[in-house]
Amino acid sequence: MDLYTRSILNDVINLRQVNWINKRIDNFDEIKDNFDIKYEDIIDAKNRLDRFAPLIKKMFPETNDGIIESPLVKTDTLKYNLEEQHKRKIKGELFLKCDNYLKVAGSIKARGGIYEVLKHAEEIAIEKGLLNINDNYSKLSNKEFKKLFSQYKIAVGSTGNLGLSIGIISAALGFNVDVHMSRDAKEWKKKLLRKKGANVIEYKEDYNKAVKEGRRQCDLNENCYFIDDENSLDLFLGYSVAAIRLKDQLDQEKVFIDEDNPLYVYLPCGVGGAPGGIAFGLKHVFGDNVKCYFVEPTHSPCMLMGILTEKYDKVNVNDFNIDNITEADGLAVASPSKLVSHMAKYLVNGIYTIEDFQLFKYLTLLKLSEDIKVEPSAASSILGPAFLDFNKKGVHISWLTGGLFLPDDIYEKMYSKGKELI
Ligand SMILES: *Cc1c(COP(=O)(O)O)cnc(C)c1O
């Protein structure tokens, strides 16, 4: 382990906020052929989501056109307020990618989670000879399909938001669905899921344990399909589609990314699927002109530790006496995804960590600046533009990953906590 890595690791173990820069990241064009999945797979995922649009539109009219996508918002006020807070100028423009407003699931999990369930449903329906990819998929909401899917079960382990996304879409299609919730899962998320018709199984242990037990139970039932957040390529590809859509949104804003106008993207990271999939897509679309940074809580720095120690998914933050307890429930993960941690070292330009109290500060700053409501996990991405590459030209995007369904009384308390810190 070199000196730089050792000193960062030491700070991470001592729960200090760090800013790790990946010095070994290669030219993306040269390494992309080493991945098992390619650009065509992202396009395939995008096309699948397009096929499902008529169905989503019918089941969830709030999506308007059946494409679950979020706005990209330019923010000068937040940028100004960040500059005031940090007493420095941010040279580039600042945008917010508002996945906190993603319909159906209320978080970034609407991308990967819903995609994988739809793909599974498509496979079953095609195999039974009831669906052809040229059909209008809105027919999948008919009784005969509900009856078909009710013979199958879908299961997932979650800290909350993935469970919400899988639970809501699975139940809507007619599947039985078991959601194994870790101790971090908020009460309101469990309640909402039960209301939507999912089975919620609660654990006193952490996320990795909920996944393990969920996987074990599912394996005993041959009609059960386990959505494996620690290893799933489909989840990953569902997330990656965001990159293609983001490119369109930037084009519409007349923002063009090149060597002279690079893109900096800040992505909250739990097990790694969402930020990993999006970074994978972004690198395919923008090459080395996009710099992807992940952010983790100081108490759950699993991806950073996995990469620094080169132990990847074998790392557990508890082994370093880090407790994995954080208000950023979406990021409360002790071991990173096996699939993503191995890829991330080629995708991520850096990882920073953030203390919990800062999350409330940025949650409140965002509300005051732009009247946007996020959950604490999402607020972590706001720090990035203020302390990474702030003095370089280009375009910053803080990815706001969740918050739509957060009950107002709970949100108010968080907001007040942040208000005292500003
Ligand atoms: C799950 C989640 C993330 C991170 O996604 P991973 O795939 O776990 O890395 C970030 N923000 C929110 C709000 C989440 O729910």
PDBQT file of the ligand as one rigid body, heavy atoms in Angstrom, charges set to zero:
ROOT
HETATM    1  C1  LIG A 501     -29.738   3.504  -2.423  1.00  0.00    +0.000 C 
HETATM    2  C2  LIG A 501     -29.519   4.921  -2.366  1.00  0.00    +0.000 A 
HETATM    3  C3  LIG A 501     -28.308   5.486  -2.760  1.00  0.00    +0.000 A 
HETATM    4  C4  LIG A 501     -27.117   4.695  -3.208  1.00  0.00    +0.000 C 
HETATM    5  O1  LIG A 501     -27.350   3.636  -4.089  1.00  0.00    +0.000 OA
HETATM    6  P1  LIG A 501     -26.535   2.290  -3.956  1.00  0.00    +0.000 P 
HETATM    7  O2  LIG A 501     -26.928   1.475  -5.120  1.00  0.00    +0.000 OA
HETATM    8  O3  LIG A 501     -26.945   1.646  -2.645  1.00  0.00    +0.000 OA
HETATM    9  O4  LIG A 501     -25.109   2.648  -3.920  1.00  0.00    +0.000 OA
HETATM   10  C5  LIG A 501     -28.205   6.860  -2.675  1.00  0.00    +0.000 A 
HETATM   11  N1  LIG A 501     -29.206   7.628  -2.233  1.00  0.00    +0.000 NA
HETATM   12  C6  LIG A 501     -30.388   7.118  -1.848  1.00  0.00    +0.000 A 
HETATM   13  C7  LIG A 501     -31.459   8.033  -1.369  1.00  0.00    +0.000 C 
HETATM   14  C8  LIG A 501     -30.578   5.759  -1.892  1.00  0.00    +0.000 A 
HETATM   15  O5  LIG A 501     -31.745   5.240  -1.509  1.00  0.00    +0.000 OA
ENDROOT
TORSDOF 0
